[in-house]
Protein backbone atom coordinates (compact mmCIF):
# COMPACT_ATOMS: atom_id res chain seq x y z
CA UNK A 1 0.00 0.00 0.00
CA UNK A 2 2.84 2.36 0.76
CA UNK A 3 4.09 2.11 -2.82
CA UNK A 4 0.68 2.98 -4.21
CA UNK A 5 0.35 5.97 -1.86
CA UNK A 6 3.81 7.18 -2.89
CA UNK A 7 2.95 6.83 -6.57
CA UNK A 8 -0.45 8.49 -6.15
CA UNK A 9 0.93 11.50 -4.29
CA UNK A 10 3.75 12.03 -6.74
CA UNK A 11 1.85 11.19 -9.91
CA UNK A 12 -1.07 13.49 -9.23
CA UNK A 13 0.46 16.05 -6.90
CA UNK A 14 -2.43 15.72 -4.46
CA UNK A 15 -2.27 15.35 -0.72
CA UNK A 16 -4.47 12.57 0.58
CA UNK A 17 -7.02 13.56 3.22
CA UNK A 18 -7.02 10.35 5.25
CA UNK A 19 -10.04 11.36 7.33
CA UNK A 20 -12.12 11.91 4.17
CA UNK A 21 -10.73 8.70 2.69
CA UNK A 22 -11.79 6.77 5.81
CA UNK A 23 -15.31 8.23 5.69
CA UNK A 24 -15.65 7.34 2.00
CA UNK A 25 -14.37 3.83 2.65
CA UNK A 26 -16.96 3.35 5.40
CA UNK A 27 -19.71 4.48 3.03
CA UNK A 28 -18.43 2.19 0.26
CA UNK A 29 -18.39 -0.79 2.62
CA UNK A 30 -22.02 -0.13 3.54
CA UNK A 31 -22.96 -0.17 -0.15
CA UNK A 32 -21.42 -3.60 -0.77
CA UNK A 33 -24.50 -5.71 0.05
CA UNK A 34 -26.81 -3.37 -1.89
CA UNK A 35 -24.53 -3.43 -4.90
CA UNK A 36 -24.41 -7.22 -4.86
CA UNK A 37 -28.21 -7.44 -4.72
CA UNK A 38 -28.63 -4.82 -7.44
CA UNK A 39 -26.26 -6.66 -9.78
CA UNK A 40 -28.03 -9.96 -9.14
CA UNK A 41 -31.41 -8.34 -9.87
CA UNK A 42 -30.07 -6.74 -13.04
CA UNK A 43 -28.61 -10.02 -14.29
CA UNK A 44 -31.87 -11.81 -13.53
CA UNK A 45 -33.82 -9.23 -15.57
CA UNK A 46 -31.38 -9.43 -18.47
CA UNK A 47 -31.63 -13.20 -18.64
CA UNK A 48 -35.45 -12.98 -18.58
CA UNK A 49 -35.39 -10.68 -21.63
CA UNK A 50 -33.40 -13.14 -23.72
C-alpha beads as a LAMMPS data file, in Angstrom:
LAMMPS data file: protein, C-alpha beads

50 atoms
49 bonds

1 atom types
1 bond types

-500.0 500.0 xlo xhi
-500.0 500.0 ylo yhi
-500.0 500.0 zlo zhi

Masses

1 110.0

Atoms # bond

1 1 1 0.000 0.000 0.000
2 1 1 2.839 2.365 0.760
3 1 1 4.094 2.107 -2.818
4 1 1 0.680 2.984 -4.207
5 1 1 0.350 5.971 -1.859
6 1 1 3.813 7.178 -2.885
7 1 1 2.947 6.831 -6.571
8 1 1 -0.453 8.486 -6.153
9 1 1 0.935 11.500 -4.295
10 1 1 3.748 12.035 -6.745
11 1 1 1.852 11.189 -9.915
12 1 1 -1.074 13.489 -9.234
13 1 1 0.461 16.050 -6.905
14 1 1 -2.430 15.720 -4.462
15 1 1 -2.269 15.354 -0.719
16 1 1 -4.471 12.575 0.576
17 1 1 -7.019 13.556 3.216
18 1 1 -7.019 10.353 5.253
19 1 1 -10.036 11.363 7.333
20 1 1 -12.118 11.906 4.171
21 1 1 -10.734 8.700 2.691
22 1 1 -11.792 6.766 5.810
23 1 1 -15.311 8.232 5.686
24 1 1 -15.647 7.343 1.997
25 1 1 -14.368 3.832 2.650
26 1 1 -16.956 3.353 5.401
27 1 1 -19.705 4.482 3.026
28 1 1 -18.433 2.190 0.263
29 1 1 -18.391 -0.789 2.617
30 1 1 -22.021 -0.127 3.540
31 1 1 -22.963 -0.170 -0.152
32 1 1 -21.424 -3.597 -0.772
33 1 1 -24.500 -5.712 0.047
34 1 1 -26.813 -3.374 -1.886
35 1 1 -24.528 -3.430 -4.896
36 1 1 -24.406 -7.217 -4.862
37 1 1 -28.206 -7.439 -4.721
38 1 1 -28.634 -4.820 -7.442
39 1 1 -26.255 -6.658 -9.777
40 1 1 -28.033 -9.965 -9.135
41 1 1 -31.413 -8.343 -9.869
42 1 1 -30.068 -6.743 -13.040
43 1 1 -28.613 -10.019 -14.294
44 1 1 -31.874 -11.806 -13.534
45 1 1 -33.823 -9.231 -15.568
46 1 1 -31.378 -9.432 -18.466
47 1 1 -31.631 -13.204 -18.642
48 1 1 -35.448 -12.980 -18.578
49 1 1 -35.387 -10.683 -21.627
50 1 1 -33.397 -13.143 -23.725

Bonds

1 1 1 2
2 1 2 3
3 1 3 4
4 1 4 5
5 1 5 6
6 1 6 7
7 1 7 8
8 1 8 9
9 1 9 10
10 1 10 11
11 1 11 12
12 1 12 13
13 1 13 14
14 1 14 15
15 1 15 16
16 1 16 17
17 1 17 18
18 1 18 19
19 1 19 20
20 1 20 21
21 1 21 22
22 1 22 23
23 1 23 24
24 1 24 25
25 1 25 26
26 1 26 27
27 1 27 28
28 1 28 29
29 1 29 30
30 1 30 31
31 1 31 32
32 1 32 33
33 1 33 34
34 1 34 35
35 1 35 36
36 1 36 37
37 1 37 38
38 1 38 39
39 1 39 40
40 1 40 41
41 1 41 42
42 1 42 43
43 1 43 44
44 1 44 45
45 1 45 46
46 1 46 47
47 1 47 48
48 1 48 49
49 1 49 50
